[in-house]
Amino acid sequence: MHKKPLISIITVCFNSARLLQRTIKSVRNQTYTEIEYIVIDGASKDNTLQLIKENQDIIDLWRSEPDSGLYFAMNKGLDLASGDYVIFINAGDMFYSHDTLEKIFLHQEEYADIYYGNTMILAENLKELGSRRLTPPKHLTKNSFRWGMTVCHQSIFIKRSIAPKYNTSYRITADYDWVLSSIERAKKIVNTNIYISKFLSGGLSSKHIMKANKERFRIMSNHYGLITALWYNFLMLFRLIFTYIKKGRL
């Protein structure tokens, strides 16, 4: 890959025109020009479709049709993507700055399989709340994810040739499995040491905590083995109880 890589940016949305507006603007404002922008809409009933049509100068490919859930829609985006790298910036999410992609891809001589960075959490009013609780490690490996999702999908660029489809048997935390599977296939992973995205607080997994925890245990068992999954889940439970005691909630 000697020329500047093409980056496939995929946005999945449903009845979120207000949020989609800021995401489209964030993509439009990128100074890096080698972009393929894909929007997958789940047949929204608000004015999402109108917004997509109004921005077809920046949106290269789009679909608006019913689907069976978030990760089915994300797989549609992967099917349409033709870029060298893929990244998911869903409705309401934004790149951290206008030159985020340029900082990562413009002056590279050799390209890695994965680039990752930090994420800024946003409130609904777009006020910055700070970094995620699980911050990216200096060196990202499979073992980095034993404590959970240390890098979220909004802040990781994965070479399309190694990016698997999302396992849609997971309804809440398939992104955890997707990133782990990608890391297992990667030979070179680079920490960009920058904030890559801004992410709205209150994602799918935070709204379905019990289901999310059950799915994470299944994913950990598949990638690390049952004993390791049991051990780390025990440690996480212990830390949670200790935190509650410290705060006087137990």
C-alpha positions in Angstrom: 0.0 0.0 0.0 2.1 2.9 -1.3 -0.6 5.4 -2.0 -2.6 7.1 0.6 -5.1 4.5 2.0 -8.8 4.9 1.4 -10.7 5.0 4.7 -14.2 3.5 4.7 -16.2 5.4 7.4 -19.4 3.6 8.3 -22.3 5.2 10.1 -25.3 3.1 11.3 -28.5 5.0 12.4 -32.1 4.6 13.1 -34.6 7.5 13.8 -31.6 9.7 14.8 -31.6 12.6 12.3 -30.6 15.1 15.0 -27.6 13.0 16.0 -26.7 12.1 12.4 -26.4 15.7 11.4 -23.4 16.2 13.7 -21.8 13.0 12.5 -22.1 13.9 8.9 -20.6 17.3 9.6 -17.7 15.7 11.4 -16.9 13.5 8.4 -17.4 16.4 6.0 -14.9 18.5 7.9 -12.1 16.0 7.7 -9.0 17.4 5.9 -8.0 14.0 4.8 -9.5 13.4 1.3 -9.3 9.7 0.7 -12.6 8.8 2.4 -15.5 6.6 1.4 -18.5 7.4 3.5 -21.2 4.8 4.0 -24.5 5.3 5.9 -26.8 2.4 6.8 -30.2 3.4 8.0 -32.8 1.0 9.4 -35.8 2.5 7.6 -36.2 5.5 9.9 -39.5 7.2 10.3 -38.1 10.7 11.1 -36.3 12.8 8.5 -33.1 10.7 8.5 -33.6 9.7 4.9 -34.1 13.3 3.8 -30.9 14.2 5.6 -29.0 11.5 3.8 -30.2 12.6 0.4 -29.3 16.2 1.2 -25.7 15.1 1.9 -25.0 12.8 -1.0 -22.1 14.9 -2.0 -20.2 13.5 1.0 -22.1 10.2 1.4 -20.8 7.8 -1.2 -23.1 4.8 -0.5 -26.2 4.4 1.6 -29.0 2.0 2.4 -32.3 2.7 4.1 -34.2 -0.5 4.8 -35.4 -2.6 7.8 -32.8 -4.8 9.5 -32.6 -7.2 12.4 -30.5 -5.0 14.7 -27.4 -2.9 15.1 -24.8 -5.5 14.2 -26.8 -6.7 11.1 -26.7 -3.1 9.9 -22.9 -2.8 10.6 -22.4 -6.0 8.6 -24.2 -4.3 5.7 -21.7 -1.5 5.9 -18.8 -3.9 5.8 -20.3 -5.6 2.7 -20.4 -2.2 1.0 -17.0 -1.0 2.0 -14.1 -1.0 -0.5 -11.6 1.0 1.5 -8.2 -0.1 2.8 -9.4 0.5 6.4 -12.8 0.6 8.1 -14.0 2.5 11.1 -17.5 2.8 12.6 -18.7 6.3 13.6 -22.3 5.9 14.4 -25.0 8.5 14.7 -24.1 11.1 17.3 -20.4 10.1 17.3 -17.8 12.4 15.9 -14.1 12.5 15.0 -12.2 14.3 17.7 -10.9 17.0 15.4 -11.0 18.0 11.7 -7.5 16.6 11.1 -7.8 13.3 12.9 -7.5 11.1 9.8 -4.8 13.3 8.4 -2.7 12.9 11.5 -2.8 9.2 11.3 -2.6 8.4 7.5 -1.2 11.3 5.6 2.6 10.8 6.2 2.9 7.0 6.8 5.5 5.1 4.8 4.4 1.6 6.0 0.8 1.0 7.1 -0.2 -1.1 10.1 -3.1 -3.5 10.3 -4.7 -1.6 13.2 -4.5 2.0 14.4 -6.1 2.9 17.7 -6.4 5.8 20.1 -8.4 7.4 22.9 -12.1 8.4 23.1 -13.7 11.4 24.6 -17.1 10.9 26.2 -19.8 13.5 25.5 -22.9 14.5 27.3 -26.1 15.1 25.2 -25.3 18.8 25.1 -21.8 17.9 23.7 -20.0 18.8 26.9 -16.8 16.8 27.2 -17.0 14.5 30.2 -13.5 13.1 30.0 -11.9 9.9 28.7 -13.5 6.5 29.0 -12.9 4.6 32.3 -11.0 1.9 30.4 -8.2 3.8 28.6 -6.2 2.4 25.7 -2.9 0.6 26.7 0.4 1.8 25.4 0.7 -1.5 23.5 -2.5 -3.1 22.4 -2.7 -6.9 22.5 -5.3 -9.5 22.9 -4.6 -9.6 26.6 -5.5 -5.9 26.8 -9.1 -6.8 26.6 -9.3 -9.2 29.6 -10.7 -6.3 31.7 -13.1 -5.3 29.0 -13.3 -3.0 26.0 -10.1 -1.0 26.4 -10.6 0.5 22.9 -14.0 1.2 21.5 -14.9 0.7 17.8 -15.2 4.5 17.3 -11.5 4.8 17.9 -10.0 1.9 16.0 -9.1 1.7 12.3 -8.9 -1.9 11.1 -7.5 -3.0 7.8 -10.5 -4.3 5.8 -8.7 -7.4 4.7 -8.5 -8.7 8.3 -11.8 -7.3 9.6 -14.4 -10.1 10.2 -18.1 -9.8 10.0 -19.9 -9.1 13.3 -21.1 -12.2 15.1 -24.8 -11.4 15.2 -25.5 -14.1 17.8 -24.3 -11.4 20.2 -27.0 -8.7 20.4 -25.3 -6.2 22.8 -21.5 -6.6 22.8 -20.6 -8.0 19.3 -18.1 -5.1 19.0 -16.0 -6.6 21.8 -15.8 -9.9 19.9 -15.2 -8.0 16.6 -12.2 -6.1 17.9 -10.8 -9.2 19.6 -11.1 -11.2 16.4 -9.4 -8.4 14.4 -6.5 -8.2 16.9 -6.0 -12.0 16.7 -5.5 -11.5 12.9 -3.3 -8.4 13.1 0.5 -8.5 12.7 1.2 -4.8 13.3 -0.8 -2.6 15.7 0.0 1.1 16.2 -1.0 3.4 19.0 -1.7 6.8 17.5 -1.4 8.5 21.0 -4.2 10.9 20.1 -8.0 11.2 20.7 -9.7 9.7 17.7 -13.4 10.1 18.4 -16.0 11.7 20.6 -18.6 9.2 21.8 -22.0 9.9 23.3 -22.4 8.4 26.7 -25.1 5.7 27.3 -24.4 3.2 24.6 -26.3 -0.1 24.0 -24.4 -2.1 26.5 -24.9 0.4 29.3 -28.7 0.2 28.8 -28.7 -3.6 29.0 -26.0 -4.3 31.6 -27.0 -7.8 32.6 -27.4 -9.1 29.1 -24.1 -7.3 28.2 -22.2 -9.0 31.0 -23.5 -12.5 30.0 -22.4 -11.9 26.4 -19.0 -10.6 27.5 -18.5 -13.8 29.5 -19.4 -15.9 26.4 -16.9 -13.9 24.3 -14.2 -14.1 26.9 -14.7 -17.9 27.2 -14.4 -18.2 23.4 -11.2 -16.1 23.1 -9.4 -16.8 26.4 -10.9 -20.0 27.7 -13.4 -20.8 30.4 -11.0 -20.7 33.4 -9.6 -17.2 32.4 -13.1 -15.9 31.8 -14.2 -17.1 35.2 -11.2 -15.6 37.0 -11.4 -12.2 35.4 -15.2 -12.0 35.9 -14.6 -12.8 39.6 -11.9 -10.1 39.8 -14.2 -7.5 38.1 -17.1 -8.4 40.5 -14.7 -8.0 43.5 -13.6 -4.6 42.2 -17.2 -3.5 41.8 -18.1 -4.6 45.3 -15.0 -2.8 46.7 -15.9 0.4 44.8 -19.5 0.3 46.2 -18.2 -0.3 49.8 -15.7 2.6 49.4 -18.5 4.9 48.2 -20.7 3.8 51.1 -23.4 2.2 48.9 -23.2 -1.2 50.6 
